[in-house]
Amino acid sequence: VQTQHAILEHARAEAQAQRAEAAEQQAAIERAKVEKLLELLRQKGINPNDLI
């Protein structure tokens, strides 16, 4: 029973680590989208700070 419990806990920790990695990857994608949008605004002569 103890071994099964340890295996389950390890699996839970692994799943959590995978979710955290996926969230980090998604956040990086979102940051890249924002940076691209800001660059496009600047190319059009729009200061992004003027939009706030």
Buried (B, 14 or more C-beta within 10 A) or exposed (E): EEEEEEEEEEEEEEEEEEEEEEEEEEEEEEEEEEEEEBEEBEEEEEEEEEEE
